[in-house]
Amino acid sequence: MTATPRSRRLRTLAAALLATAALSLTACQTGTAGATGAVDSTQAPAPGAETTGTPASDEPAGEQPSAGKETGTSGSSGASGKEATKAADRKVARTASCTAEDTEVTVAEAPRPINHLLITATNTGDTACHLYYAPYLRFDHAQAAVPFIEDSKPQAVVTLAPGESGYAGVLTSTPDGAHPYDATSLTLHFAARSGEGSTGAPSRPALPGDSVRVDSSNAVTYWQTTAADALMW
């Protein structure tokens, strides 16, 4: 049978409707797969998604290494700093306070000014030592140490290398002094670096002659580097 123009148009329309229905069915199936979690390798990762596989750091929040933060080299720098500190501490330890164990003390009568004694402290040790402040002196069994002459305070601590000597001058009496008596012994304590009390065992140098006249005006200078400086007061 020969197809009429009307029948051909109907068949064409039916074919178009079938094609449209097939395309719609395919689109529905694709949307369902995405919703059920199936992986679509053609889709790009969402912004911010982790794709490198780099593990997270174990450090607590706020302690992450940042740009410019010191790394392994700081350890060696810290070690070097500690060694330098230890070396400085050893240097300070080698230059300690002079004590009776490594210092020989002698007392002599000064020719001038009158009524003065000259104390000489000589370093007999192998390392340098410091003579801090002034010597603490007690004649016989005096309750208090001889007062310091504050005007004699030097600008720097007296340091004695092995074999070197430091000096202190002692005013023993004046015409205006009270309670004079003849002292027969002297005890000397070396001052501690802190200025609080003494350090080490005391020294008991012999006095010149049988005795020395002392009274309430007696006083002692700070340690000096020369005998002339020690006898200026």
Biotite code that builds the C-alpha atoms (Angstrom):
import biotite.structure as struc

atoms = struc.array([
    struc.Atom([0.000, 0.000, 0.000], chain_id="A", res_id=1, res_name="MET", atom_name="CA", element="C"),
    struc.Atom([1.269, 3.412, -0.938], chain_id="A", res_id=2, res_name="THR", atom_name="CA", element="C"),
    struc.Atom([1.808, 5.749, 2.103], chain_id="A", res_id=3, res_name="ALA", atom_name="CA", element="C"),
    struc.Atom([-0.011, 8.986, 1.974], chain_id="A", res_id=4, res_name="THR", atom_name="CA", element="C"),
    struc.Atom([1.623, 12.256, 2.985], chain_id="A", res_id=5, res_name="PRO", atom_name="CA", element="C"),
    struc.Atom([-0.456, 12.276, 6.159], chain_id="A", res_id=6, res_name="ARG", atom_name="CA", element="C"),
    struc.Atom([0.814, 8.857, 7.304], chain_id="A", res_id=7, res_name="SER", atom_name="CA", element="C"),
    struc.Atom([4.423, 9.809, 6.701], chain_id="A", res_id=8, res_name="ARG", atom_name="CA", element="C"),
    struc.Atom([4.056, 12.843, 8.949], chain_id="A", res_id=9, res_name="ARG", atom_name="CA", element="C"),
    struc.Atom([2.574, 10.711, 11.696], chain_id="A", res_id=10, res_name="LEU", atom_name="CA", element="C"),
    struc.Atom([5.421, 8.178, 11.557], chain_id="A", res_id=11, res_name="ARG", atom_name="CA", element="C"),
    struc.Atom([8.005, 11.003, 11.728], chain_id="A", res_id=12, res_name="THR", atom_name="CA", element="C"),
    struc.Atom([6.307, 12.523, 14.758], chain_id="A", res_id=13, res_name="LEU", atom_name="CA", element="C"),
    struc.Atom([6.176, 9.138, 16.520], chain_id="A", res_id=14, res_name="ALA", atom_name="CA", element="C"),
    struc.Atom([9.885, 8.556, 15.930], chain_id="A", res_id=15, res_name="ALA", atom_name="CA", element="C"),
    struc.Atom([10.703, 11.973, 17.384], chain_id="A", res_id=16, res_name="ALA", atom_name="CA", element="C"),
    struc.Atom([8.639, 11.265, 20.495], chain_id="A", res_id=17, res_name="LEU", atom_name="CA", element="C"),
    struc.Atom([10.406, 7.919, 21.030], chain_id="A", res_id=18, res_name="LEU", atom_name="CA", element="C"),
    struc.Atom([13.855, 9.559, 20.754], chain_id="A", res_id=19, res_name="ALA", atom_name="CA", element="C"),
    struc.Atom([12.901, 12.232, 23.291], chain_id="A", res_id=20, res_name="THR", atom_name="CA", element="C"),
    struc.Atom([11.630, 9.592, 25.729], chain_id="A", res_id=21, res_name="ALA", atom_name="CA", element="C"),
    struc.Atom([14.878, 7.622, 25.425], chain_id="A", res_id=22, res_name="ALA", atom_name="CA", element="C"),
    struc.Atom([16.997, 10.693, 26.189], chain_id="A", res_id=23, res_name="LEU", atom_name="CA", element="C"),
    struc.Atom([14.905, 11.525, 29.248], chain_id="A", res_id=24, res_name="SER", atom_name="CA", element="C"),
    struc.Atom([15.297, 7.982, 30.610], chain_id="A", res_id=25, res_name="LEU", atom_name="CA", element="C"),
    struc.Atom([19.100, 8.140, 30.232], chain_id="A", res_id=26, res_name="THR", atom_name="CA", element="C"),
    struc.Atom([19.288, 11.477, 32.081], chain_id="A", res_id=27, res_name="ALA", atom_name="CA", element="C"),
    struc.Atom([17.261, 10.077, 35.004], chain_id="A", res_id=28, res_name="CYS", atom_name="CA", element="C"),
    struc.Atom([19.567, 7.083, 35.363], chain_id="A", res_id=29, res_name="GLN", atom_name="CA", element="C"),
    struc.Atom([22.681, 9.309, 35.458], chain_id="A", res_id=30, res_name="THR", atom_name="CA", element="C"),
    struc.Atom([21.208, 11.546, 38.190], chain_id="A", res_id=31, res_name="GLY", atom_name="CA", element="C"),
    struc.Atom([20.287, 8.506, 40.289], chain_id="A", res_id=32, res_name="THR", atom_name="CA", element="C"),
    struc.Atom([23.848, 7.130, 40.188], chain_id="A", res_id=33, res_name="ALA", atom_name="CA", element="C"),
    struc.Atom([25.289, 10.418, 41.442], chain_id="A", res_id=34, res_name="GLY", atom_name="CA", element="C"),
    struc.Atom([22.820, 10.522, 44.323], chain_id="A", res_id=35, res_name="ALA", atom_name="CA", element="C"),
    struc.Atom([23.633, 6.992, 45.529], chain_id="A", res_id=36, res_name="THR", atom_name="CA", element="C"),
    struc.Atom([27.372, 7.768, 45.949], chain_id="A", res_id=37, res_name="GLY", atom_name="CA", element="C"),
    struc.Atom([28.749, 6.247, 42.784], chain_id="A", res_id=38, res_name="ALA", atom_name="CA", element="C"),
    struc.Atom([32.080, 7.809, 41.807], chain_id="A", res_id=39, res_name="VAL", atom_name="CA", element="C"),
    struc.Atom([32.013, 9.878, 38.618], chain_id="A", res_id=40, res_name="ASP", atom_name="CA", element="C"),
    struc.Atom([35.672, 10.317, 37.602], chain_id="A", res_id=41, res_name="SER", atom_name="CA", element="C"),
    struc.Atom([34.742, 12.942, 35.075], chain_id="A", res_id=42, res_name="THR", atom_name="CA", element="C"),
    struc.Atom([33.646, 15.405, 37.767], chain_id="A", res_id=43, res_name="GLN", atom_name="CA", element="C"),
    struc.Atom([36.222, 17.858, 39.234], chain_id="A", res_id=44, res_name="ALA", atom_name="CA", element="C"),
    struc.Atom([36.851, 17.799, 43.061], chain_id="A", res_id=45, res_name="PRO", atom_name="CA", element="C"),
    struc.Atom([34.838, 20.279, 45.054], chain_id="A", res_id=46, res_name="ALA", atom_name="CA", element="C"),
    struc.Atom([36.734, 23.396, 46.136], chain_id="A", res_id=47, res_name="PRO", atom_name="CA", element="C"),
    struc.Atom([38.798, 22.745, 49.280], chain_id="A", res_id=48, res_name="GLY", atom_name="CA", element="C"),
    struc.Atom([38.716, 18.981, 48.955], chain_id="A", res_id=49, res_name="ALA", atom_name="CA", element="C"),
    struc.Atom([41.903, 17.147, 50.055], chain_id="A", res_id=50, res_name="GLU", atom_name="CA", element="C"),
    struc.Atom([43.392, 15.466, 47.009], chain_id="A", res_id=51, res_name="THR", atom_name="CA", element="C"),
    struc.Atom([47.108, 15.219, 47.767], chain_id="A", res_id=52, res_name="THR", atom_name="CA", element="C"),
    struc.Atom([46.895, 12.542, 50.444], chain_id="A", res_id=53, res_name="GLY", atom_name="CA", element="C"),
    struc.Atom([49.324, 14.440, 52.745], chain_id="A", res_id=54, res_name="THR", atom_name="CA", element="C"),
    struc.Atom([48.779, 13.268, 56.367], chain_id="A", res_id=55, res_name="PRO", atom_name="CA", element="C"),
    struc.Atom([47.764, 15.843, 58.937], chain_id="A", res_id=56, res_name="ALA", atom_name="CA", element="C"),
    struc.Atom([50.396, 16.984, 61.420], chain_id="A", res_id=57, res_name="SER", atom_name="CA", element="C"),
    struc.Atom([50.432, 15.405, 64.889], chain_id="A", res_id=58, res_name="ASP", atom_name="CA", element="C"),
    struc.Atom([51.368, 18.724, 66.515], chain_id="A", res_id=59, res_name="GLU", atom_name="CA", element="C"),
    struc.Atom([48.658, 20.420, 68.592], chain_id="A", res_id=60, res_name="PRO", atom_name="CA", element="C"),
    struc.Atom([46.862, 23.375, 67.121], chain_id="A", res_id=61, res_name="ALA", atom_name="CA", element="C"),
    struc.Atom([48.858, 26.552, 67.393], chain_id="A", res_id=62, res_name="GLY", atom_name="CA", element="C"),
    struc.Atom([52.189, 24.691, 67.354], chain_id="A", res_id=63, res_name="GLU", atom_name="CA", element="C"),
    struc.Atom([52.587, 24.104, 63.669], chain_id="A", res_id=64, res_name="GLN", atom_name="CA", element="C"),
    struc.Atom([55.986, 24.941, 62.196], chain_id="A", res_id=65, res_name="PRO", atom_name="CA", element="C"),
    struc.Atom([55.692, 28.202, 60.297], chain_id="A", res_id=66, res_name="SER", atom_name="CA", element="C"),
    struc.Atom([57.816, 29.940, 57.722], chain_id="A", res_id=67, res_name="ALA", atom_name="CA", element="C"),
    struc.Atom([60.890, 31.420, 59.356], chain_id="A", res_id=68, res_name="GLY", atom_name="CA", element="C"),
    struc.Atom([60.608, 29.244, 62.455], chain_id="A", res_id=69, res_name="LYS", atom_name="CA", element="C"),
    struc.Atom([63.955, 27.885, 63.589], chain_id="A", res_id=70, res_name="GLU", atom_name="CA", element="C"),
    struc.Atom([64.474, 24.248, 62.750], chain_id="A", res_id=71, res_name="THR", atom_name="CA", element="C"),
    struc.Atom([67.351, 21.872, 63.307], chain_id="A", res_id=72, res_name="GLY", atom_name="CA", element="C"),
    struc.Atom([70.004, 24.589, 63.141], chain_id="A", res_id=73, res_name="THR", atom_name="CA", element="C"),
    struc.Atom([68.622, 26.170, 66.304], chain_id="A", res_id=74, res_name="SER", atom_name="CA", element="C"),
    struc.Atom([69.600, 23.080, 68.248], chain_id="A", res_id=75, res_name="GLY", atom_name="CA", element="C"),
    struc.Atom([73.241, 23.507, 67.362], chain_id="A", res_id=76, res_name="SER", atom_name="CA", element="C"),
    struc.Atom([73.038, 27.232, 68.108], chain_id="A", res_id=77, res_name="SER", atom_name="CA", element="C"),
    struc.Atom([71.497, 26.468, 71.497], chain_id="A", res_id=78, res_name="GLY", atom_name="CA", element="C"),
    struc.Atom([74.242, 23.961, 72.240], chain_id="A", res_id=79, res_name="ALA", atom_name="CA", element="C"),
    struc.Atom([76.896, 26.522, 71.320], chain_id="A", res_id=80, res_name="SER", atom_name="CA", element="C"),
    struc.Atom([75.244, 29.047, 73.639], chain_id="A", res_id=81, res_name="GLY", atom_name="CA", element="C"),
    struc.Atom([75.254, 26.564, 76.513], chain_id="A", res_id=82, res_name="LYS", atom_name="CA", element="C"),
    struc.Atom([78.928, 25.801, 75.978], chain_id="A", res_id=83, res_name="GLU", atom_name="CA", element="C"),
    struc.Atom([79.748, 29.519, 75.991], chain_id="A", res_id=84, res_name="ALA", atom_name="CA", element="C"),
    struc.Atom([77.811, 29.953, 79.244], chain_id="A", res_id=85, res_name="THR", atom_name="CA", element="C"),
    struc.Atom([79.639, 27.055, 80.844], chain_id="A", res_id=86, res_name="LYS", atom_name="CA", element="C"),
    struc.Atom([82.989, 28.485, 79.744], chain_id="A", res_id=87, res_name="ALA", atom_name="CA", element="C"),
    struc.Atom([82.070, 31.868, 81.261], chain_id="A", res_id=88, res_name="ALA", atom_name="CA", element="C"),
    struc.Atom([80.998, 30.168, 84.497], chain_id="A", res_id=89, res_name="ASP", atom_name="CA", element="C"),
    struc.Atom([84.320, 28.319, 84.652], chain_id="A", res_id=90, res_name="ARG", atom_name="CA", element="C"),
    struc.Atom([86.181, 31.599, 84.130], chain_id="A", res_id=91, res_name="LYS", atom_name="CA", element="C"),
    struc.Atom([84.262, 33.241, 86.974], chain_id="A", res_id=92, res_name="VAL", atom_name="CA", element="C"),
    struc.Atom([84.876, 30.207, 89.174], chain_id="A", res_id=93, res_name="ALA", atom_name="CA", element="C"),
    struc.Atom([88.628, 30.438, 88.530], chain_id="A", res_id=94, res_name="ARG", atom_name="CA", element="C"),
    struc.Atom([88.630, 34.081, 89.698], chain_id="A", res_id=95, res_name="THR", atom_name="CA", element="C"),
    struc.Atom([87.148, 33.575, 93.147], chain_id="A", res_id=96, res_name="ALA", atom_name="CA", element="C"),
    struc.Atom([87.477, 35.463, 96.398], chain_id="A", res_id=97, res_name="SER", atom_name="CA", element="C"),
    struc.Atom([90.871, 35.422, 98.049], chain_id="A", res_id=98, res_name="CYS", atom_name="CA", element="C"),
    struc.Atom([90.909, 33.319, 101.216], chain_id="A", res_id=99, res_name="THR", atom_name="CA", element="C"),
    struc.Atom([93.382, 32.410, 103.911], chain_id="A", res_id=100, res_name="ALA", atom_name="CA", element="C"),
    struc.Atom([94.054, 29.122, 102.111], chain_id="A", res_id=101, res_name="GLU", atom_name="CA", element="C"),
    struc.Atom([95.715, 30.799, 99.149], chain_id="A", res_id=102, res_name="ASP", atom_name="CA", element="C"),
    struc.Atom([96.722, 34.180, 100.564], chain_id="A", res_id=103, res_name="THR", atom_name="CA", element="C"),
    struc.Atom([99.588, 35.083, 102.908], chain_id="A", res_id=104, res_name="GLU", atom_name="CA", element="C"),
    struc.Atom([98.824, 38.026, 105.183], chain_id="A", res_id=105, res_name="VAL", atom_name="CA", element="C"),
    struc.Atom([101.428, 40.124, 106.987], chain_id="A", res_id=106, res_name="THR", atom_name="CA", element="C"),
    struc.Atom([101.121, 43.215, 109.180], chain_id="A", res_id=107, res_name="VAL", atom_name="CA", element="C"),
    struc.Atom([103.825, 45.875, 109.524], chain_id="A", res_id=108, res_name="ALA", atom_name="CA", element="C"),
    struc.Atom([104.055, 49.206, 111.304], chain_id="A", res_id=109, res_name="GLU", atom_name="CA", element="C"),
    struc.Atom([104.009, 52.070, 108.813], chain_id="A", res_id=110, res_name="ALA", atom_name="CA", element="C"),
    struc.Atom([106.789, 54.685, 109.211], chain_id="A", res_id=111, res_name="PRO", atom_name="CA", element="C"),
    struc.Atom([104.270, 57.363, 108.224], chain_id="A", res_id=112, res_name="ARG", atom_name="CA", element="C"),
    struc.Atom([101.697, 58.449, 108.899], chain_id="A", res_id=113, res_name="PRO", atom_name="CA", element="C"),
    struc.Atom([102.061, 57.672, 112.592], chain_id="A", res_id=114, res_name="ILE", atom_name="CA", element="C"),
    struc.Atom([99.725, 55.250, 114.330], chain_id="A", res_id=115, res_name="ASN", atom_name="CA", element="C"),
    struc.Atom([99.151, 53.250, 111.171], chain_id="A", res_id=116, res_name="HIS", atom_name="CA", element="C"),
    struc.Atom([99.598, 49.610, 110.257], chain_id="A", res_id=117, res_name="LEU", atom_name="CA", element="C"),
    struc.Atom([100.036, 48.258, 106.723], chain_id="A", res_id=118, res_name="LEU", atom_name="CA", element="C"),
    struc.Atom([98.349, 44.961, 105.904], chain_id="A", res_id=119, res_name="ILE", atom_name="CA", element="C"),
    struc.Atom([99.746, 43.072, 102.899], chain_id="A", res_id=120, res_name="THR", atom_name="CA", element="C"),
    struc.Atom([97.866, 40.171, 101.295], chain_id="A", res_id=121, res_name="ALA", atom_name="CA", element="C"),
    struc.Atom([99.860, 38.118, 98.749], chain_id="A", res_id=122, res_name="THR", atom_name="CA", element="C"),
    struc.Atom([98.281, 35.562, 96.442], chain_id="A", res_id=123, res_name="ASN", atom_name="CA", element="C"),
    struc.Atom([100.165, 32.285, 96.973], chain_id="A", res_id=124, res_name="THR", atom_name="CA", element="C"),
    struc.Atom([97.799, 30.208, 94.837], chain_id="A", res_id=125, res_name="GLY", atom_name="CA", element="C"),
    struc.Atom([97.942, 29.145, 91.191], chain_id="A", res_id=126, res_name="ASP", atom_name="CA", element="C"),
    struc.Atom([95.012, 31.249, 89.983], chain_id="A", res_id=127, res_name="THR", atom_name="CA", element="C"),
    struc.Atom([93.894, 34.861, 90.317], chain_id="A", res_id=128, res_name="ALA", atom_name="CA", element="C"),
    struc.Atom([91.640, 35.906, 93.184], chain_id="A", res_id=129, res_name="CYS", atom_name="CA", element="C"),
    struc.Atom([89.651, 38.997, 94.187], chain_id="A", res_id=130, res_name="HIS", atom_name="CA", element="C"),
    struc.Atom([90.051, 41.075, 97.327], chain_id="A", res_id=131, res_name="LEU", atom_name="CA", element="C"),
    struc.Atom([86.501, 42.307, 97.896], chain_id="A", res_id=132, res_name="TYR", atom_name="CA", element="C"),
    struc.Atom([85.670, 45.410, 99.935], chain_id="A", res_id=133, res_name="TYR", atom_name="CA", element="C"),
    struc.Atom([87.872, 45.709, 103.035], chain_id="A", res_id=134, res_name="ALA", atom_name="CA", element="C"),
    struc.Atom([89.238, 43.166, 105.490], chain_id="A", res_id=135, res_name="PRO", atom_name="CA", element="C"),
    struc.Atom([87.146, 42.405, 108.558], chain_id="A", res_id=136, res_name="TYR", atom_name="CA", element="C"),
    struc.Atom([89.499, 43.009, 111.496], chain_id="A", res_id=137, res_name="LEU", atom_name="CA", element="C"),
    struc.Atom([89.142, 42.211, 115.171], chain_id="A", res_id=138, res_name="ARG", atom_name="CA", element="C"),
    struc.Atom([91.814, 43.061, 117.723], chain_id="A", res_id=139, res_name="PHE", atom_name="CA", element="C"),
    struc.Atom([91.993, 40.607, 120.605], chain_id="A", res_id=140, res_name="ASP", atom_name="CA", element="C"),
    struc.Atom([88.408, 39.631, 121.486], chain_id="A", res_id=141, res_name="HIS", atom_name="CA", element="C"),
    struc.Atom([86.594, 42.712, 120.228], chain_id="A", res_id=142, res_name="ALA", atom_name="CA", element="C"),
    struc.Atom([82.842, 42.271, 119.743], chain_id="A", res_id=143, res_name="GLN", atom_name="CA", element="C"),
    struc.Atom([82.639, 44.260, 116.501], chain_id="A", res_id=144, res_name="ALA", atom_name="CA", element="C"),
    struc.Atom([84.861, 44.507, 113.448], chain_id="A", res_id=145, res_name="ALA", atom_name="CA", element="C"),
    struc.Atom([86.972, 47.593, 112.833], chain_id="A", res_id=146, res_name="VAL", atom_name="CA", element="C"),
    struc.Atom([84.941, 50.180, 110.828], chain_id="A", res_id=147, res_name="PRO", atom_name="CA", element="C"),
    struc.Atom([85.692, 50.756, 107.130], chain_id="A", res_id=148, res_name="PHE", atom_name="CA", element="C"),
    struc.Atom([86.960, 54.113, 105.846], chain_id="A", res_id=149, res_name="ILE", atom_name="CA", element="C"),
    struc.Atom([84.319, 54.684, 103.170], chain_id="A", res_id=150, res_name="GLU", atom_name="CA", element="C"),
    struc.Atom([86.273, 57.435, 101.423], chain_id="A", res_id=151, res_name="ASP", atom_name="CA", element="C"),
    struc.Atom([88.943, 54.875, 100.564], chain_id="A", res_id=152, res_name="SER", atom_name="CA", element="C"),
    struc.Atom([86.663, 52.750, 98.395], chain_id="A", res_id=153, res_name="LYS", atom_name="CA", element="C"),
    struc.Atom([88.446, 52.109, 95.050], chain_id="A", res_id=154, res_name="PRO", atom_name="CA", element="C"),
    struc.Atom([86.826, 52.317, 91.632], chain_id="A", res_id=155, res_name="GLN", atom_name="CA", element="C"),
    struc.Atom([87.343, 48.614, 90.946], chain_id="A", res_id=156, res_name="ALA", atom_name="CA", element="C"),
    struc.Atom([87.808, 45.385, 92.850], chain_id="A", res_id=157, res_name="VAL", atom_name="CA", element="C"),
    struc.Atom([91.438, 44.528, 93.541], chain_id="A", res_id=158, res_name="VAL", atom_name="CA", element="C"),
    struc.Atom([92.425, 41.399, 91.615], chain_id="A", res_id=159, res_name="THR", atom_name="CA", element="C"),
    struc.Atom([95.574, 39.502, 92.516], chain_id="A", res_id=160, res_name="LEU", atom_name="CA", element="C"),
    struc.Atom([97.346, 37.344, 89.970], chain_id="A", res_id=161, res_name="ALA", atom_name="CA", element="C"),
    struc.Atom([99.548, 34.612, 91.479], chain_id="A", res_id=162, res_name="PRO", atom_name="CA", element="C"),
    struc.Atom([102.396, 36.333, 93.358], chain_id="A", res_id=163, res_name="GLY", atom_name="CA", element="C"),
    struc.Atom([100.749, 39.770, 93.419], chain_id="A", res_id=164, res_name="GLU", atom_name="CA", element="C"),
    struc.Atom([99.806, 41.683, 96.582], chain_id="A", res_id=165, res_name="SER", atom_name="CA", element="C"),
    struc.Atom([96.993, 43.939, 97.767], chain_id="A", res_id=166, res_name="GLY", atom_name="CA", element="C"),
    struc.Atom([97.116, 46.389, 100.662], chain_id="A", res_id=167, res_name="TYR", atom_name="CA", element="C"),
    struc.Atom([94.972, 47.878, 103.409], chain_id="A", res_id=168, res_name="ALA", atom_name="CA", element="C"),
    struc.Atom([95.883, 50.618, 105.867], chain_id="A", res_id=169, res_name="GLY", atom_name="CA", element="C"),
    struc.Atom([94.818, 50.576, 109.523], chain_id="A", res_id=170, res_name="VAL", atom_name="CA", element="C"),
    struc.Atom([94.490, 53.673, 111.682], chain_id="A", res_id=171, res_name="LEU", atom_name="CA", element="C"),
    struc.Atom([95.139, 52.354, 115.175], chain_id="A", res_id=172, res_name="THR", atom_name="CA", element="C"),
    struc.Atom([94.587, 55.386, 117.394], chain_id="A", res_id=173, res_name="SER", atom_name="CA", element="C"),
    struc.Atom([94.339, 59.174, 117.590], chain_id="A", res_id=174, res_name="THR", atom_name="CA", element="C"),
    struc.Atom([94.823, 61.700, 120.403], chain_id="A", res_id=175, res_name="PRO", atom_name="CA", element="C"),
    struc.Atom([91.059, 62.097, 120.615], chain_id="A", res_id=176, res_name="ASP", atom_name="CA", element="C"),
    struc.Atom([90.280, 58.369, 120.705], chain_id="A", res_id=177, res_name="GLY", atom_name="CA", element="C"),
    struc.Atom([88.568, 56.806, 123.702], chain_id="A", res_id=178, res_name="ALA", atom_name="CA", element="C"),
    struc.Atom([89.154, 53.574, 125.574], chain_id="A", res_id=179, res_name="HIS", atom_name="CA", element="C"),
    struc.Atom([92.753, 52.923, 124.520], chain_id="A", res_id=180, res_name="PRO", atom_name="CA", element="C"),
    struc.Atom([94.278, 49.521, 125.168], chain_id="A", res_id=181, res_name="TYR", atom_name="CA", element="C"),
    struc.Atom([97.212, 47.426, 123.990], chain_id="A", res_id=182, res_name="ASP", atom_name="CA", element="C"),
    struc.Atom([96.075, 44.689, 121.585], chain_id="A", res_id=183, res_name="ALA", atom_name="CA", element="C"),
    struc.Atom([98.217, 41.577, 121.300], chain_id="A", res_id=184, res_name="THR", atom_name="CA", element="C"),
    struc.Atom([96.421, 39.654, 118.507], chain_id="A", res_id=185, res_name="SER", atom_name="CA", element="C"),
    struc.Atom([94.595, 40.295, 115.259], chain_id="A", res_id=186, res_name="LEU", atom_name="CA", element="C"),
    struc.Atom([92.046, 38.200, 113.354], chain_id="A", res_id=187, res_name="THR", atom_name="CA", element="C"),
    struc.Atom([91.371, 38.983, 109.674], chain_id="A", res_id=188, res_name="LEU", atom_name="CA", element="C"),
    struc.Atom([88.405, 37.706, 107.650], chain_id="A", res_id=189, res_name="HIS", atom_name="CA", element="C"),
    struc.Atom([88.140, 38.127, 103.868], chain_id="A", res_id=190, res_name="PHE", atom_name="CA", element="C"),
    struc.Atom([84.883, 39.725, 102.693], chain_id="A", res_id=191, res_name="ALA", atom_name="CA", element="C"),
    struc.Atom([82.522, 37.710, 100.536], chain_id="A", res_id=192, res_name="ALA", atom_name="CA", element="C"),
    struc.Atom([81.648, 38.896, 97.048], chain_id="A", res_id=193, res_name="ARG", atom_name="CA", element="C"),
    struc.Atom([78.069, 39.602, 98.117], chain_id="A", res_id=194, res_name="SER", atom_name="CA", element="C"),
    struc.Atom([79.250, 41.993, 100.790], chain_id="A", res_id=195, res_name="GLY", atom_name="CA", element="C"),
    struc.Atom([77.354, 39.972, 103.383], chain_id="A", res_id=196, res_name="GLU", atom_name="CA", element="C"),
    struc.Atom([79.786, 38.461, 105.853], chain_id="A", res_id=197, res_name="GLY", atom_name="CA", element="C"),
    struc.Atom([83.085, 36.740, 105.190], chain_id="A", res_id=198, res_name="SER", atom_name="CA", element="C"),
    struc.Atom([84.330, 33.802, 103.153], chain_id="A", res_id=199, res_name="THR", atom_name="CA", element="C"),
    struc.Atom([86.696, 31.008, 104.086], chain_id="A", res_id=200, res_name="GLY", atom_name="CA", element="C"),
    struc.Atom([88.670, 30.532, 107.251], chain_id="A", res_id=201, res_name="ALA", atom_name="CA", element="C"),
    struc.Atom([90.187, 33.566, 109.030], chain_id="A", res_id=202, res_name="PRO", atom_name="CA", element="C"),
    struc.Atom([93.831, 34.584, 108.943], chain_id="A", res_id=203, res_name="SER", atom_name="CA", element="C"),
    struc.Atom([95.687, 35.455, 112.154], chain_id="A", res_id=204, res_name="ARG", atom_name="CA", element="C"),
    struc.Atom([98.786, 37.448, 111.213], chain_id="A", res_id=205, res_name="PRO", atom_name="CA", element="C"),
    struc.Atom([101.271, 38.429, 113.901], chain_id="A", res_id=206, res_name="ALA", atom_name="CA", element="C"),
    struc.Atom([101.304, 42.028, 115.088], chain_id="A", res_id=207, res_name="LEU", atom_name="CA", element="C"),
    struc.Atom([104.574, 44.008, 114.955], chain_id="A", res_id=208, res_name="PRO", atom_name="CA", element="C"),
    struc.Atom([106.262, 44.144, 118.363], chain_id="A", res_id=209, res_name="GLY", atom_name="CA", element="C"),
    struc.Atom([104.660, 42.822, 121.494], chain_id="A", res_id=210, res_name="ASP", atom_name="CA", element="C"),
    struc.Atom([101.482, 44.880, 121.168], chain_id="A", res_id=211, res_name="SER", atom_name="CA", element="C"),
    struc.Atom([99.735, 47.678, 119.320], chain_id="A", res_id=212, res_name="VAL", atom_name="CA", element="C"),
    struc.Atom([97.880, 50.580, 120.962], chain_id="A", res_id=213, res_name="ARG", atom_name="CA", element="C"),
    struc.Atom([94.327, 50.859, 119.648], chain_id="A", res_id=214, res_name="VAL", atom_name="CA", element="C"),
    struc.Atom([91.331, 52.951, 120.669], chain_id="A", res_id=215, res_name="ASP", atom_name="CA", element="C"),
    struc.Atom([87.820, 53.830, 119.545], chain_id="A", res_id=216, res_name="SER", atom_name="CA", element="C"),
    struc.Atom([89.081, 55.790, 116.508], chain_id="A", res_id=217, res_name="SER", atom_name="CA", element="C"),
    struc.Atom([90.690, 52.832, 114.783], chain_id="A", res_id=218, res_name="ASN", atom_name="CA", element="C"),
    struc.Atom([89.548, 52.149, 111.219], chain_id="A", res_id=219, res_name="ALA", atom_name="CA", element="C"),
    struc.Atom([90.642, 50.241, 108.102], chain_id="A", res_id=220, res_name="VAL", atom_name="CA", element="C"),
    struc.Atom([90.722, 51.147, 104.401], chain_id="A", res_id=221, res_name="THR", atom_name="CA", element="C"),
    struc.Atom([89.318, 49.154, 101.521], chain_id="A", res_id=222, res_name="TYR", atom_name="CA", element="C"),
    struc.Atom([91.791, 46.926, 99.738], chain_id="A", res_id=223, res_name="TRP", atom_name="CA", element="C"),
    struc.Atom([94.127, 48.909, 97.461], chain_id="A", res_id=224, res_name="GLN", atom_name="CA", element="C"),
    struc.Atom([96.564, 48.023, 94.678], chain_id="A", res_id=225, res_name="THR", atom_name="CA", element="C"),
    struc.Atom([99.487, 49.935, 96.204], chain_id="A", res_id=226, res_name="THR", atom_name="CA", element="C"),
    struc.Atom([100.808, 50.522, 99.720], chain_id="A", res_id=227, res_name="ALA", atom_name="CA", element="C"),
    struc.Atom([100.864, 54.261, 99.093], chain_id="A", res_id=228, res_name="ALA", atom_name="CA", element="C"),
    struc.Atom([97.127, 54.293, 98.391], chain_id="A", res_id=229, res_name="ASP", atom_name="CA", element="C"),
    struc.Atom([96.437, 52.233, 101.500], chain_id="A", res_id=230, res_name="ALA", atom_name="CA", element="C"),
    struc.Atom([98.253, 54.747, 103.725], chain_id="A", res_id=231, res_name="LEU", atom_name="CA", element="C"),
    struc.Atom([96.583, 57.898, 102.413], chain_id="A", res_id=232, res_name="MET", atom_name="CA", element="C"),
    struc.Atom([93.941, 57.866, 105.188], chain_id="A", res_id=233, res_name="TRP", atom_name="CA", element="C"),
])
